[in-house]
Amino acid sequence: MEIKEFPFQTLNWSTVEKEERTGTTGIATWRIFKMGDIRVRMVEYSANYFADHWCKKGHIIYCIAGEMITELEDGREFVLSKGMTYHVGDNCEAHRSRSENGCSLFIVD
């Protein structure tokens, strides 16, 4: 990843408009900030959230609170809980996530 010229700034996430995305079950709420080609997001999964698609985009994900399970297309599953991160590159293992009790995430992609 290359972070091209971008001026120093701070961001109060509570001022960023929320977008809701419906999963197969539950809702994901996104707040998005763009730095050129880089997308930075604060994401919350509701209880019983289950993504409605397989994703092939690369991510760096930090779990702020709660817990989620990420399933890879080959059937492996990984639990991400508070204080943990996961990292995957573009077009590597396709993945989808779910959360039984909800979670808060910080995502860079």
C-alpha positions as CSV (number, residue, x, y, z in Angstrom):
1,M,0.0,0.0,0.0
2,E,1.2,3.5,-0.8
3,I,-0.3,6.4,1.0
4,K,0.1,9.2,-1.5
5,E,0.3,12.8,-0.5
6,F,-2.4,13.5,1.9
7,P,-2.5,16.4,4.4
8,F,-2.5,15.8,8.1
9,Q,-5.9,16.0,9.6
10,T,-8.0,14.6,12.4
11,L,-11.5,13.2,12.2
12,N,-14.4,13.0,14.6
13,W,-16.1,9.8,13.5
14,S,-19.4,10.9,15.1
15,T,-19.7,13.6,12.4
16,V,-19.4,11.1,9.5
17,E,-22.8,10.1,8.1
18,K,-23.8,6.5,8.6
19,E,-24.7,4.2,5.8
20,E,-26.7,1.0,6.4
21,R,-26.2,-2.2,4.5
22,T,-28.5,-5.1,4.9
23,G,-26.9,-8.6,5.3
24,T,-28.6,-11.9,4.7
25,T,-29.6,-11.3,8.3
26,G,-28.9,-8.2,10.4
27,I,-27.4,-4.8,9.4
28,A,-24.0,-3.4,8.9
29,T,-23.6,0.3,9.6
30,W,-20.7,2.0,7.9
31,R,-19.0,5.4,8.3
32,I,-16.6,6.0,5.5
33,F,-13.6,8.3,5.1
34,K,-11.6,8.3,1.8
35,M,-7.9,9.1,1.6
36,G,-7.3,9.1,-2.2
37,D,-7.6,5.4,-3.2
38,I,-7.7,4.2,0.5
39,R,-11.0,3.7,2.2
40,V,-11.1,3.9,6.0
41,R,-14.2,2.8,7.8
42,M,-15.8,2.4,11.2
43,V,-18.2,-0.5,10.9
44,E,-20.8,-1.9,13.3
45,Y,-22.4,-5.3,12.8
46,S,-25.8,-5.8,14.5
47,A,-26.5,-8.9,16.5
48,N,-27.2,-11.8,14.1
49,Y,-25.4,-10.1,11.2
50,F,-24.5,-12.4,8.3
51,A,-22.9,-10.9,5.2
52,D,-24.8,-11.3,1.9
53,H,-21.8,-11.9,-0.3
54,W,-18.3,-13.4,-0.6
55,C,-15.7,-10.6,-0.6
56,K,-12.4,-10.7,-2.5
57,K,-11.2,-7.2,-1.5
58,G,-8.2,-6.9,0.7
59,H,-8.6,-5.5,4.2
60,I,-6.9,-4.7,7.4
61,I,-9.5,-5.1,10.2
62,Y,-9.2,-4.2,13.8
63,C,-11.9,-5.4,16.2
64,I,-12.8,-2.6,18.7
65,A,-15.5,-4.4,20.5
66,G,-17.5,-7.6,20.3
67,E,-16.7,-10.6,18.1
68,M,-17.1,-11.8,14.6
69,I,-16.5,-15.0,12.7
70,T,-14.9,-14.8,9.2
71,E,-15.4,-17.8,7.0
72,L,-13.1,-18.4,4.0
73,E,-14.6,-19.9,0.8
74,D,-12.6,-23.1,1.5
75,G,-14.6,-23.6,4.7
76,R,-12.0,-22.4,7.3
77,E,-13.4,-20.1,10.0
78,F,-11.6,-17.5,12.2
79,V,-12.8,-15.7,15.2
80,L,-11.9,-12.0,15.6
81,S,-12.5,-10.6,19.0
82,K,-11.7,-7.3,20.8
83,G,-8.1,-6.2,20.3
84,M,-7.4,-8.6,17.4
85,T,-6.7,-7.8,13.7
86,Y,-6.9,-9.7,10.5
87,H,-5.2,-8.9,7.2
88,V,-5.9,-10.3,3.7
89,G,-4.8,-9.1,0.3
90,D,-6.9,-8.2,-2.8
91,N,-8.1,-11.3,-4.7
92,C,-6.7,-13.7,-2.1
93,E,-9.0,-15.9,-0.1
94,A,-12.7,-14.9,-0.6
95,H,-14.3,-14.3,2.8
96,R,-17.6,-13.4,4.5
97,S,-18.3,-12.4,8.1
98,R,-21.0,-12.9,10.6
99,S,-21.6,-11.8,14.2
100,E,-23.8,-13.4,16.7
101,N,-23.9,-10.6,19.3
102,G,-22.6,-7.7,17.2
103,C,-19.2,-6.0,16.9
104,S,-17.4,-2.7,16.1
105,L,-14.6,-2.7,13.6
106,F,-12.0,-0.3,12.2
107,I,-11.3,-1.3,8.6
108,V,-8.7,0.0,6.0
109,D,-9.0,-1.2,2.4
